[in-house]
Amino acid sequence: MHELTLLFGVAEQIERVTKENGIDHVDAVVLEVGEITPIVPEFLMDGYEVISDEFDFLRGSELIIERVKGMVRCRNCGEVYDVMEHKGVCPECGSFEKDILSGDGFVVKEVRILEEPPSS
């Protein structure tokens, strides 16, 4: 399960940033996961429970996964289409030749921090 390895890398990146900025706790981590990556979102969710217990600043935080559609452009006719929906075949000309436009990434999009309310 390479998802656990990915999550450890994410946690280490976030740890560097939190330490540099004097942040003690993260409320949520938002990941963008492309549809055409070999990453299984359910495995990320399961693994996050393990990872968040290993890092104090993540304990009790939430993992939010945003899926990014796999969009491609046909090299033959220029049609832009959802590669998953059309099973890799251009709906316009039937070609398999394509360039990926989106959906092949894995990105830490956002780290949410709850700010404490001002003291009165």
Secondary structure per residue as TSV (DSSP state, phi and psi in degrees):
chain	resnum	aa	ss	phi	psi
A	1	M	-	360.0	95.6
A	2	H	H	-71.2	-12.8
A	3	E	H	-61.3	-36.8
A	4	L	H	-64.7	-41.1
A	5	T	H	-62.6	-43.4
A	6	L	H	-59.8	-43.3
A	7	L	H	-66.4	-37.1
A	8	F	H	-61.9	-41.3
A	9	G	H	-62.4	-41.9
A	10	V	H	-62.4	-46.7
A	11	A	H	-60.7	-40.8
A	12	E	H	-66.6	-38.5
A	13	Q	H	-62.9	-46.9
A	14	I	H	-65.1	-37.8
A	15	E	H	-60.1	-43.4
A	16	R	H	-59.4	-45.7
A	17	V	H	-67.0	-42.0
A	18	T	H	-65.2	-40.5
A	19	K	H	-65.4	-42.6
A	20	E	H	-62.4	-27.6
A	21	N	T	-108.4	8.5
A	22	G	T	64.9	34.2
A	23	I	-	-99.1	129.0
A	24	D	-	-90.8	-28.6
A	25	H	-	-148.1	143.5
A	26	V	-	-106.5	135.2
A	27	D	S	-85.2	-39.4
A	28	A	E	-156.0	151.8
A	29	V	E	-120.6	127.5
A	30	V	E	-109.2	121.1
A	31	L	E	-112.2	139.0
A	32	E	E	-99.3	124.9
A	33	V	E	-124.8	120.0
A	34	G	E	-71.1	144.7
A	35	E	T	-64.0	-25.4
A	36	I	T	-103.3	21.7
A	37	T	S	-92.1	160.8
A	38	P	S	-83.3	19.8
A	39	I	-	-92.7	129.9
A	40	V	-	-99.8	112.3
A	41	P	H	-54.6	-37.6
A	42	E	H	-62.7	-36.8
A	43	F	H	-69.6	-34.0
A	44	L	H	-63.4	-44.5
A	45	M	H	-61.3	-46.1
A	46	D	H	-63.2	-44.4
A	47	G	H	-67.3	-30.1
A	48	Y	H	-63.3	-33.5
A	49	E	H	-59.8	-41.1
A	50	V	H	-69.0	-48.7
A	51	I	H	-63.3	-44.2
A	52	S	H	-64.9	-24.4
A	53	D	H	-79.3	-20.8
A	54	E	H	-81.4	-23.4
A	55	F	S	-119.5	117.4
A	56	D	G	-54.8	-40.3
A	57	F	G	-69.7	-14.6
A	58	L	G	-101.1	-14.1
A	59	R	T	-55.5	124.6
A	60	G	T	83.2	0.8
A	61	S	-	-82.0	168.8
A	62	E	E	-109.7	143.1
A	63	L	E	-103.9	126.9
A	64	I	E	-117.5	125.4
A	65	I	E	-111.5	125.3
A	66	E	E	-108.8	121.2
A	67	R	E	-82.1	138.4
A	68	V	E	-111.5	124.0
A	69	K	-	-59.4	143.8
A	70	G	-	-85.3	95.2
A	71	M	E	-105.0	138.0
A	72	V	E	-135.1	163.4
A	73	R	E	-119.2	128.4
A	74	C	E	-66.6	129.1
A	75	R	T	-72.2	-20.4
A	76	N	T	-83.8	-51.4
A	77	C	T	-117.4	-8.0
A	78	G	-	86.5	0.2
A	79	E	-	-61.9	134.6
A	80	V	E	-99.8	128.6
A	81	Y	E	-151.1	164.3
A	82	D	E	-79.7	110.6
A	83	V	T	-65.2	-33.8
A	84	M	T	-71.1	-44.5
A	85	E	T	-61.6	-34.7
A	86	H	T	-105.5	13.1
A	87	K	T	53.0	36.9
A	88	G	T	81.9	0.4
A	89	V	S	-108.1	130.0
A	90	C	-	-60.5	124.8
A	91	P	T	-70.5	-15.6
A	92	E	T	-89.2	-45.4
A	93	C	T	-124.7	-6.2
A	94	G	-	83.5	5.1
A	95	S	-	-75.1	150.4
A	96	F	-	-97.0	-8.5
A	97	E	-	-79.3	123.8
A	98	K	E	-154.0	159.4
A	99	D	E	-115.6	134.2
A	100	I	E	-76.7	131.4
A	101	L	E	-103.2	-37.2
A	102	S	E	-160.3	163.3
A	103	G	S	98.7	7.3
A	104	D	-	-113.1	17.0
A	105	G	-	-111.9	165.9
A	106	F	E	-138.9	109.5
A	107	V	E	-134.5	138.9
A	108	V	E	-79.6	105.9
A	109	K	E	-80.9	-39.0
A	110	E	E	-158.2	146.3
A	111	V	E	-123.2	117.6
A	112	R	E	-95.6	133.4
A	113	I	-	-122.5	128.9
A	114	L	-	-82.3	124.3
A	115	E	-	-86.8	138.8
A	116	E	-	-72.2	141.5
A	117	P	-	-63.5	148.5
A	118	P	-	-61.0	142.7
A	119	S	-	-73.5	145.2
A	120	S	-	-101.4	360.0
